[in-house]
Amino acid sequence: MKIAVIGTGYVGLVTGTCFADSGNNVICVDNNPQKLAVLREGGVPIYEPGLETLFKRAIREKRMSFTDDLAAAVEASDILFLCLPTPPGADGQADLSSVLNVSAQIGDLIKEYKVIVNKSTVPVGTADRVRKAIKDRTDVPFDVVSNPEFLREGAAVNDFQKPERVVVGTSSEKAAEIMRELYEPFVRSGNPIIVMDERSSEMTKYAANGFLATKITFMNEVANLCERVGADVDSVRRGIGTDSRIGKRFLFAGIGFGGSCFPKDVQALYYTARENDYDFQILGAVQDVNDAQKLSIVEKIKKYYNGDIEGRTFGIWGLTFKPETDDVREAPSIYIIQALIALGAKVKAYDPEARETFPAAVGKEISSQINYVQDQTEALRDVDALIICTEWNEFRRPDFENFHKLMKAPIIFDGRNLYDLDRMDEQNITYFSVGRRTVHANRKVVDA
């Protein structure tokens, strides 16, 4: 099939590459000349495991090209995927200006039947607005489809190529059949292509992310209570996760969720509810709890040092919101580091992939106060304590002797529960985690 993917952000680039890898001809459209230059030279501007191999193969076999010429891409394609940003405003409402502006342009450009697919995460009713924006400018027949993505950063290629389900929202059987044919290579193992109306499809995406965010937040609340009553959240997780009604996934306690999807989608669904005179109380609580959870580790640090933070140096392991990505959007590390700097602390930070994305996210003022180091060992040297914000695999099996050799005192504040408590006892390390007992080493705190 001939496909245009409009927008080469995270979703657009993964979508375009995977469709090209399955034998389609894909034109990627973007208005950023710097990004286009990188793509045309065979560079992948995001870090996503497995993507670069497919990307380079698609270019080599001439199934993928890049342009800023929307008119040419529209004319050459049968299916137009809108993979455009929908950032939240101050009130949480999704900004649809990019989606609607491009839709209007498509209305001016189409000369024959096209299928226009919303791949961006958009509020309920957006398909109707896209349809109107196009129809106001043309009498040419077309169909609008809602086709939400369910891609996990760090596993997006596998998620696209082996989807648990494909959701297609359309009132047109013709468009539905085209979408079935397009996705057929990805569901040969029998996973379903679920066709529904456009509004239900749009709601499905928000409902899925809202529920998963709620599940994470519920477990963080359980963890906070475990700390107060002397229970162990890992034992609780195993105890409830084996219940098939609950499931094992998204039950790991930590310092809150971040990223480009959950925070934005929870806000947008909450806004949609308010816009329709409904108080979605659970989602309101999810946002409040998650905001507090991001800073819970700072509260533990303040308590341990009796509020005496100024002048102390803290090592940070992990800046991205999750491993196997360079994405730092809404990452807990941002809020933790900002809070520590505001308290007068110094920060040494290491992350395998966020060397460029983190400074850009926090801005020059904050970034200039961070000592970015090149490896995890250097982040331990002469620090008062280590803070673990991201569960990168390379952090799971450290040389524990380095905590004694390099740090002022072997103290860890672990926001991701990477280490076994008995092992920390054996290693004589003071260890704070989430929802579990604290391990106290037989050492005195070294003053800053």
C-alpha positions as CSV (number, residue, x, y, z in Angstrom):
1,M,0.0,0.0,0.0
2,K,1.0,3.6,-0.5
3,I,1.2,5.4,2.9
4,A,2.0,8.9,4.0
5,V,2.9,9.4,7.6
6,I,2.6,13.0,8.6
7,G,4.7,13.8,11.6
8,T,8.0,12.0,12.3
9,G,7.9,12.1,16.1
10,Y,8.1,9.0,18.2
11,V,4.8,7.5,17.0
12,G,5.2,8.6,13.4
13,L,8.7,7.2,13.0
14,V,7.9,3.9,14.5
15,T,4.7,3.6,12.5
16,G,6.3,4.6,9.2
17,T,9.3,2.3,9.7
18,C,7.2,-0.8,10.7
19,F,4.8,-0.3,7.8
20,A,7.7,0.0,5.4
21,D,9.3,-3.1,6.8
22,S,6.1,-5.0,6.1
23,G,6.4,-4.2,2.4
24,N,4.5,-0.9,2.0
25,N,5.7,2.3,0.4
26,V,5.9,5.0,3.0
27,I,6.5,8.7,2.6
28,C,7.3,10.5,5.9
29,V,6.3,14.2,6.0
30,D,7.8,16.7,8.4
31,N,8.3,20.5,8.5
32,N,11.5,20.4,10.6
33,P,14.4,20.8,8.2
34,Q,17.0,19.7,10.7
35,K,15.1,16.5,11.5
36,L,14.6,15.8,7.8
37,A,18.3,16.2,7.1
38,V,19.1,13.6,9.8
39,L,16.5,11.2,8.5
40,R,17.6,11.5,4.9
41,E,21.2,10.7,6.0
42,G,19.9,7.5,7.6
43,G,20.0,8.8,11.2
44,V,17.4,7.9,13.8
45,P,16.7,11.0,16.0
46,I,15.2,8.9,18.8
47,Y,16.5,6.0,20.8
48,E,14.3,2.9,20.5
49,P,15.6,-0.6,20.6
50,G,15.4,-2.4,17.2
51,L,14.2,0.7,15.3
52,E,17.5,1.6,13.6
53,T,17.9,-1.8,12.0
54,L,14.4,-1.7,10.4
55,F,14.8,2.0,9.5
56,K,18.1,1.5,7.6
57,R,16.7,-1.6,5.8
58,A,13.6,0.3,4.7
59,I,15.7,3.1,3.3
60,R,18.1,0.7,1.6
61,E,15.3,-1.1,-0.1
62,K,13.7,2.2,-1.1
63,R,10.4,1.7,0.7
64,M,10.7,4.8,2.9
65,S,11.4,8.4,1.9
66,F,11.2,11.8,3.6
67,T,9.8,15.2,2.5
68,D,8.4,18.5,3.6
69,D,6.1,18.6,0.6
70,L,2.7,17.6,2.0
71,A,1.0,18.1,-1.4
72,A,3.3,15.6,-3.1
73,A,2.9,13.1,-0.3
74,V,-0.9,13.3,-0.3
75,E,-1.1,12.9,-4.1
76,A,1.2,9.8,-4.0
77,S,-0.5,8.0,-1.1
78,D,-3.8,6.2,-0.5
79,I,-3.7,6.2,3.3
80,L,-2.7,9.3,5.3
81,F,-1.6,8.8,8.9
82,L,-1.8,11.8,11.2
83,C,1.0,11.4,13.8
84,L,1.1,14.9,15.1
85,P,1.7,16.3,18.5
86,T,-1.3,16.9,20.8
87,P,0.4,18.5,23.9
88,P,-1.7,19.4,27.0
89,G,-2.5,23.0,27.7
90,A,-2.3,24.5,31.2
91,D,-5.8,23.2,31.9
92,G,-5.0,19.7,30.6
93,Q,-6.9,20.0,27.4
94,A,-5.2,18.5,24.4
95,D,-4.0,21.0,21.8
96,L,-5.4,19.9,18.4
97,S,-4.2,22.8,16.4
98,S,-1.6,20.7,14.5
99,V,-4.1,18.0,13.7
100,L,-6.8,20.4,12.5
101,N,-4.4,22.6,10.5
102,V,-3.0,19.6,8.6
103,S,-6.5,18.3,8.1
104,A,-7.6,21.5,6.5
105,Q,-4.6,21.4,4.2
106,I,-5.5,17.9,3.2
107,G,-9.0,19.1,2.3
108,D,-7.4,21.5,-0.1
109,L,-5.1,18.9,-1.6
110,I,-7.0,15.6,-2.1
111,K,-8.2,14.9,-5.6
112,E,-9.4,11.3,-5.2
113,Y,-10.5,9.0,-2.4
114,K,-8.2,8.8,0.7
115,V,-8.3,7.3,4.1
116,I,-7.2,9.8,6.7
117,V,-6.1,8.0,9.9
118,N,-5.8,9.7,13.3
119,K,-2.8,7.9,14.9
120,S,-2.2,10.7,17.4
121,T,-3.8,10.4,20.8
122,V,-6.8,12.7,20.6
123,P,-9.9,13.5,22.6
124,V,-13.3,11.9,21.9
125,G,-14.9,13.7,19.0
126,T,-11.7,14.6,17.2
127,A,-12.5,12.3,14.2
128,D,-15.7,14.4,13.7
129,R,-13.7,17.6,13.8
130,V,-11.1,16.3,11.3
131,R,-13.9,15.1,9.0
132,K,-15.5,18.6,9.1
133,A,-12.1,20.4,8.6
134,I,-11.6,18.4,5.4
135,K,-15.2,18.4,4.2
136,D,-15.4,22.1,4.5
137,R,-12.8,22.3,1.7
138,T,-13.6,19.5,-0.7
139,D,-16.3,17.5,-2.3
140,V,-13.9,14.6,-3.0
141,P,-14.9,11.4,-1.1
142,F,-12.7,10.4,1.9
143,D,-13.0,8.5,5.2
144,V,-11.6,9.4,8.6
145,V,-10.4,6.6,10.9
146,S,-9.4,6.6,14.5
147,N,-6.5,4.1,15.0
148,P,-4.9,4.7,18.4
149,E,-1.4,3.4,19.1
150,F,-0.6,1.2,22.1
151,L,3.2,1.4,22.0
152,R,5.4,1.2,25.0
153,E,8.6,3.2,24.8
154,G,11.5,0.8,24.9
155,A,9.4,-2.0,23.3
156,A,7.6,0.0,20.6
157,V,8.9,-2.0,17.6
158,N,7.8,-5.3,19.1
159,D,4.4,-3.8,20.2
160,F,3.8,-2.6,16.6
161,Q,4.8,-5.8,14.9
162,K,3.1,-8.1,17.4
163,P,0.1,-6.1,18.7
164,E,-2.2,-7.6,21.3
165,R,-5.0,-5.9,19.4
166,V,-5.5,-3.4,16.7
167,V,-8.3,-0.9,17.3
168,V,-10.0,0.7,14.3
169,G,-12.6,3.3,14.7
170,T,-14.7,4.0,11.6
171,S,-18.3,4.1,10.3
172,S,-17.1,3.1,6.8
173,E,-16.9,-0.6,5.9
174,K,-14.7,0.4,2.9
175,A,-12.2,2.1,5.3
176,A,-12.4,-0.8,7.7
177,E,-11.5,-3.3,5.0
178,I,-8.5,-1.2,3.9
179,M,-7.3,-1.1,7.5
180,R,-7.8,-4.8,8.0
181,E,-5.7,-5.5,4.9
182,L,-3.0,-3.0,6.1
183,Y,-2.7,-4.7,9.5
184,E,-3.2,-8.3,8.4
185,P,0.6,-9.1,8.4
186,F,0.9,-8.1,12.0
187,V,-2.0,-10.2,13.4
188,R,-1.3,-13.6,11.8
189,S,-1.1,-15.2,15.2
190,G,-4.7,-14.5,15.7
191,N,-4.8,-11.4,17.8
192,P,-7.9,-9.3,16.9
193,I,-8.5,-6.3,14.8
194,I,-11.4,-4.7,16.7
195,V,-13.6,-2.4,14.6
196,M,-15.8,0.1,16.4
197,D,-17.2,3.6,16.0
198,E,-14.7,6.5,16.0
199,R,-15.7,7.9,19.4
200,S,-15.4,4.5,21.1
201,S,-12.0,4.1,19.5
202,E,-10.8,7.5,20.8
203,M,-12.1,6.7,24.3
204,T,-10.4,3.2,24.2
205,K,-7.0,4.8,24.1
206,Y,-7.6,7.2,27.0
207,A,-9.4,4.5,29.0
208,A,-6.5,2.1,28.6
209,N,-3.8,4.6,29.7
210,G,-6.0,6.0,32.4
211,F,-6.5,2.5,33.9
212,L,-2.9,1.6,33.7
213,A,-1.9,4.9,35.4
214,T,-4.5,4.2,38.1
215,K,-3.1,0.7,38.6
216,I,0.5,2.1,39.1
217,T,-0.8,4.8,41.4
218,F,-2.8,2.4,43.5
219,M,0.2,0.3,44.0
220,N,2.3,3.3,45.1
221,E,-0.4,4.2,47.6
222,V,-0.2,0.6,48.9
223,A,3.6,0.9,49.1
224,N,3.3,4.1,51.1
225,L,1.0,2.4,53.6
226,C,3.3,-0.7,53.7
227,E,6.1,1.6,55.0
228,R,3.9,2.8,57.8
229,V,2.6,-0.6,58.9
230,G,5.7,-2.7,58.4
231,A,4.5,-4.7,55.4
232,D,6.6,-5.5,52.3
233,V,5.2,-4.2,49.0
234,D,7.0,-6.8,47.0
235,S,5.3,-9.6,48.9
236,V,1.9,-7.8,48.5
237,R,2.6,-7.4,44.8
238,R,3.2,-11.1,44.4
239,G,0.2,-11.9,46.5
240,I,-2.2,-10.0,44.4
241,G,-0.6,-10.3,41.0
242,T,-1.3,-14.0,40.8
243,D,-5.0,-13.2,40.8
244,S,-6.0,-13.4,37.2
245,R,-8.6,-10.6,37.8
246,I,-5.7,-8.3,38.7
247,G,-2.7,-9.5,36.7
248,K,1.0,-9.1,37.3
249,R,1.8,-6.1,35.2
250,F,2.0,-2.5,36.3
251,L,2.1,-3.4,40.0
252,F,5.7,-2.4,40.8
253,A,5.9,0.4,43.3
254,G,8.2,3.4,42.6
255,I,8.5,7.1,42.4
256,G,5.6,7.7,40.0
257,F,4.9,7.5,36.3
258,G,6.1,9.9,33.7
259,G,6.6,9.9,29.9
260,S,4.8,11.3,27.0
261,C,1.6,9.3,27.4
262,F,0.2,8.6,30.9
263,P,0.5,12.1,32.3
264,K,-0.9,13.8,29.2
265,D,-3.7,11.2,28.6
266,V,-4.8,11.2,32.2
267,Q,-5.0,15.0,32.1
268,A,-6.9,15.0,28.8
269,L,-9.4,12.4,29.9
270,Y,-10.0,14.3,33.2
271,Y,-10.5,17.5,31.1
272,T,-13.0,15.7,28.8
273,A,-15.0,14.6,31.8
274,R,-15.1,18.1,33.3
275,E,-16.1,19.5,29.9
276,N,-19.1,17.1,30.0
277,D,-20.1,18.0,33.6
278,Y,-18.7,14.8,35.1
279,D,-16.3,14.7,38.1
280,F,-13.9,11.8,37.3
281,Q,-12.7,11.6,40.9
282,I,-10.4,8.7,40.5
283,L,-8.4,10.4,37.8
284,G,-8.1,13.5,39.9
285,A,-6.7,11.5,42.7
286,V,-4.3,9.7,40.3
287,Q,-2.8,13.0,39.3
288,D,-2.5,14.3,42.8
289,V,-0.9,11.1,44.2
290,N,1.5,10.8,41.3
291,D,2.7,14.4,41.7
292,A,3.4,13.7,45.4
293,Q,5.0,10.3,44.6
294,K,7.6,11.9,42.4
295,L,8.9,13.9,45.4
296,S,8.5,11.2,48.0
297,I,12.1,10.3,47.8
298,V,13.1,13.9,48.5
299,E,11.0,13.7,51.7
300,K,12.9,10.6,52.8
301,I,16.2,12.4,52.1
302,K,15.2,15.4,54.1
303,K,14.1,13.2,57.0
304,Y,17.3,11.2,57.0
305,Y,19.5,14.3,57.1
306,N,17.2,16.2,59.5
307,G,16.6,18.8,56.8
308,D,20.3,19.5,56.4
309,I,20.6,19.2,52.7
310,E,22.5,22.3,51.7
311,G,26.0,21.6,50.5
312,R,25.6,17.9,50.2
313,T,26.2,16.1,46.9
314,F,23.9,13.5,45.5
315,G,24.6,11.0,42.7
316,I,21.7,10.2,40.4
317,W,21.5,7.0,38.4
318,G,18.9,7.3,35.6
319,L,17.3,10.4,34.2
320,T,14.8,9.0,31.7
321,F,11.2,8.2,32.8
322,K,11.9,4.5,32.1
323,P,14.7,2.3,30.7
324,E,15.4,1.7,27.0
325,T,14.4,5.2,25.9
326,D,16.0,8.6,25.8
327,D,12.6,10.2,26.7
328,V,12.7,12.4,29.8
329,R,9.2,14.0,29.5
330,E,7.6,14.2,33.0
331,A,10.4,12.0,34.4
332,P,10.5,11.9,38.2
333,S,14.2,12.7,38.0
334,I,13.4,16.2,36.8
335,Y,11.3,17.0,39.9
336,I,13.7,15.3,42.3
337,I,16.8,17.2,40.9
338,Q,14.9,20.5,40.9
339,A,13.9,20.0,44.5
340,L,17.4,19.1,45.6
341,I,19.0,22.1,43.9
342,A,16.4,24.3,45.5
343,L,17.4,23.0,48.8
344,G,21.0,23.9,48.1
345,A,22.3,20.4,47.2
346,K,24.8,19.5,44.4
347,V,24.0,16.8,41.8
348,K,26.1,14.4,39.8
349,A,24.0,12.6,37.2
350,Y,24.4,9.6,34.9
351,D,22.1,8.1,32.3
352,P,23.0,5.9,29.3
353,E,20.8,7.7,26.8
354,A,19.7,11.1,28.2
355,R,22.9,13.1,27.7
356,E,21.1,15.4,25.2
357,T,17.4,15.1,26.0
358,F,17.7,15.9,29.8
359,P,19.6,19.2,29.5
360,A,17.1,20.3,26.8
361,A,14.1,19.4,29.0
362,V,15.2,21.2,32.2
363,G,16.7,24.3,30.6
364,K,20.0,26.0,30.9
365,E,19.6,27.4,34.4
366,I,19.0,24.0,36.1
367,S,21.2,22.1,33.7
368,S,24.2,24.3,34.5
369,Q,24.0,23.2,38.1
370,I,24.2,19.5,37.3
371,N,27.5,17.7,36.9
372,Y,26.8,15.2,34.1
373,V,29.2,12.3,34.3
374,Q,30.0,9.6,31.7
375,D,29.5,6.4,33.7
376,Q,27.7,5.1,36.7
377,T,30.9,4.7,38.8
378,E,31.8,8.3,38.4
379,A,28.3,9.3,39.7
380,L,29.3,7.6,43.1
381,R,32.6,9.4,43.6
382,D,32.5,11.6,46.7
383,V,28.7,11.8,47.0
384,D,26.8,11.8,50.2
385,A,24.2,9.4,48.8
386,L,23.0,7.8,45.6
387,I,19.5,8.2,44.2
388,I,18.2,5.7,41.7
389,C,15.5,7.1,39.4
390,T,15.4,4.7,36.5
391,E,15.7,0.9,36.4
392,W,18.3,0.5,33.7
393,N,19.6,-3.0,33.6
394,E,23.2,-1.9,34.1
395,F,22.2,-0.6,37.5
396,R,20.9,-4.0,38.7
397,R,24.3,-5.7,39.2
398,P,26.7,-3.1,40.4
399,D,30.0,-3.6,42.2
400,F,28.7,-3.0,45.7
401,E,32.3,-2.4,46.9
402,N,32.2,0.8,45.0
403,F,29.6,2.2,47.3
404,H,32.1,1.8,50.2
405,K,35.2,2.9,48.2
406,L,33.9,5.9,46.4
407,M,31.0,7.4,48.4
408,K,31.3,9.5,51.6
409,A,29.0,6.9,53.1
410,P,27.2,3.9,51.5
411,I,23.7,5.3,51.4
412,I,21.1,4.6,48.6
413,F,17.7,6.0,48.1
414,D,16.2,3.7,45.5
415,G,13.1,4.8,43.7
416,R,12.8,1.6,41.7
417,N,13.4,-1.2,44.3
418,L,16.3,-2.7,42.4
419,Y,18.0,-4.5,45.2
420,D,17.2,-7.3,47.6
421,L,17.0,-6.1,51.2
422,D,19.0,-9.0,52.7
423,R,21.7,-8.3,50.2
424,M,21.9,-4.8,51.3
425,D,22.1,-6.0,54.9
426,E,25.0,-8.2,53.9
427,Q,26.8,-5.4,52.0
428,N,26.4,-3.1,55.1
429,I,24.6,-0.4,53.0
430,T,22.0,2.0,54.3
431,Y,19.2,1.5,51.9
432,F,15.8,3.2,51.4
433,S,13.4,1.8,48.9
434,V,9.6,2.1,48.3
435,G,7.1,0.2,50.4
436,R,9.8,-1.9,52.1
437,R,11.7,-1.8,55.4
438,T,14.8,0.4,55.6
439,V,18.2,-1.2,55.9
440,H,20.6,0.7,58.2
441,A,24.3,0.2,57.9
442,N,26.5,0.3,60.9
443,R,28.1,3.5,59.8
444,K,27.7,7.1,60.8
445,V,26.6,9.8,58.3
446,V,29.5,11.9,57.0
447,D,28.7,15.5,57.3
448,A,28.9,17.7,54.2
